[in-house]
Amino acid sequence: MANVATTGPAAGVEVAAATVTTARTRRPKRSQLDGDRGFVSEQDWRRPSVNRTMKTLHLILLVLLCVVGVGPMLLLAKYAVTPTQDIIRTPLAIFPHGIRWANLTEAWNDVEISKYFLNTIWLALGSWFMQLLVATTGGFVLSVLRPAWAKIVNGLVIATLFVPSVVLLVPLYLTILDPPVLGTSLINNFFAVWLPAGASAFNVVLVARFFDSLPREVFEAARVDGAGPFRLFWSVVLPMSKPILGVVSVFAFIASWKDFLWPMLVLKDPAKQPLSVRLPAIAAQTDLGVFLAALAISTLIPVVLFLVFQRLFLSGAGLGGAVKG
């Protein structure tokens, strides 16, 4: 009778209850300090004196970060719409003689910031495309395809990270003067900036390390289904790599936007120079208020672009579509 009573659905319920009871009894006793991740324990946080002190320190740190990080940008935004005489006489006064919006229009039209801004956009987009192309294809070969010589190439790529970029300026400039394949100089050509930008060992290593973390089972399943290297790269690896593509995109765009030395060397024509090169050149013959307005315009645009597209660039939902398929 005892054996019959323990069979059937009731037996399953009893076994589950017994398992839960056993798991609860075996669970180790939780310490008072478990879950604390700071140097102040949870027990200390309950003390009023410690709580007030830590909140005060956090507030002071937040104010310092805002002053150091946001303060210069806010001050530049104020100078952009302040008359030149007020900037010189009372730089910290809050618009003693009103706001001069004409600084922005003069900077955009008279100083031709619009033209240099367009040059900067083209240079940033071309550099972004070249860096993304080289980083993804190079990382795909080194991490996913993994040929026999992958370790040697990977070591050489990492070794280039230890070479200062200034050392490479002279040989790179000579290469741009007389390219081995094209046979014509690339001076005053946007390709003189785009092509060297693609040779970023840091991006290749970064993308390759991300590809190493992707599930290999998905690659094997795609190969079993008949996917070749190009199909594997385009339809499987890239859709799974949205987070790292966003990171590389932000790095590439910002680095190209603020690059000064190399565009100054290879783009000698003022009509083709970006903002980073042209603004220092026109500083001496430009009104101070108009010049600061031009600086504010060139600074504000990349900040706005990053704030608008940061979710798209840095979202972590890149693995969902490929794995579910």
FENHURA-V490076 format. One record per backbone hydrogen bond with DSSP energy under -0.5 kcal/mol. NH is the residue of the N-H (numbers start at 1). CO is the residue of the C=O. If there is no record, write none. Layout:
# FENHURA-V490076
NH_CO / NH_CO
This chain:
# FENHURA-V490076
5_1 / 6_2 / 7_4 / 11_8 / 12_8 / 13_9 / 14_10 / 15_11 / 16_12 / 17_13 / 18_14 / 19_15 / 20_16 / 21_17 / 22_18 / 23_19 / 24_20 / 25_21 / 26_22 / 27_23 / 34_31 / 36_33 / 41_39 / 45_41 / 46_42 / 47_44 / 51_47 / 52_48 / 53_49 / 54_50 / 55_51 / 56_52 / 57_53 / 58_54 / 59_55 / 60_56 / 61_57 / 62_58 / 63_59 / 64_60 / 65_61 / 66_62 / 67_63 / 68_64 / 69_65 / 70_65 / 70_66 / 71_66 / 74_70 / 75_71 / 76_72 / 77_73 / 78_74 / 79_75 / 80_76 / 81_77 / 81_78 / 82_79 / 87_83 / 88_84 / 89_85 / 90_86 / 93_90 / 95_93 / 98_95 / 100_81 / 101_99 / 103_100 / 104_101 / 105_101 / 106_102 / 107_103 / 108_104 / 109_105 / 110_106 / 111_106 / 113_107 / 114_108 / 116_112 / 117_113 / 118_114 / 119_115 / 120_116 / 121_117 / 122_118 / 123_119 / 124_120 / 125_121 / 126_122 / 127_123 / 128_124 / 129_125 / 130_126 / 131_127 / 132_128 / 133_129 / 134_130 / 135_131 / 136_132 / 137_133 / 138_134 / 139_135 / 140_136 / 141_137 / 142_138 / 143_139 / 144_140 / 145_140 / 146_141 / 150_147 / 153_149 / 154_150 / 155_151 / 156_152 / 157_153 / 158_154 / 159_155 / 160_156 / 161_157 / 161_158 / 162_159 / 163_160 / 164_162 / 167_164 / 168_164 / 168_165 / 169_166 / 172_168 / 173_169 / 174_170 / 175_171 / 176_172 / 177_173 / 178_174 / 179_176 / 179_184 / 183_179 / 186_176 / 188_266 / 189_186 / 192_189 / 193_190 / 194_190 / 195_191 / 197_193 / 198_194 / 198_195 / 199_195 / 199_196 / 200_198 / 201_199 / 204_200 / 205_201 / 206_202 / 207_203 / 208_204 / 209_205 / 210_206 / 211_207 / 212_208 / 213_209 / 213_210 / 214_211 / 218_215 / 219_215 / 220_216 / 221_217 / 222_218 / 223_219 / 224_220 / 225_221 / 226_223 / 227_222 / 232_228 / 233_229 / 234_230 / 235_231 / 236_231 / 236_232 / 237_232 / 238_233 / 240_236 / 241_238 / 242_239 / 245_241 / 246_242 / 247_243 / 248_244 / 249_245 / 250_246 / 251_247 / 252_248 / 253_249 / 254_250 / 255_251 / 256_252 / 257_253 / 258_254 / 259_255 / 264_260 / 265_261 / 266_262 / 267_263 / 268_266 / 270_268 / 272_269 / 273_270 / 275_116 / 277_274 / 278_274 / 279_275 / 281_277 / 282_278 / 283_279 / 283_280 / 286_283 / 291_287 / 292_288 / 293_289 / 294_290 / 295_291 / 296_292 / 297_293 / 298_294 / 299_295 / 300_296 / 301_297 / 302_298 / 303_299 / 304_300 / 305_301 / 306_302 / 307_303 / 308_304 / 309_305 / 310_306 / 313_309 / 314_310 / 315_311 / 320_317 / 323_319 / 324_320 / 325_321
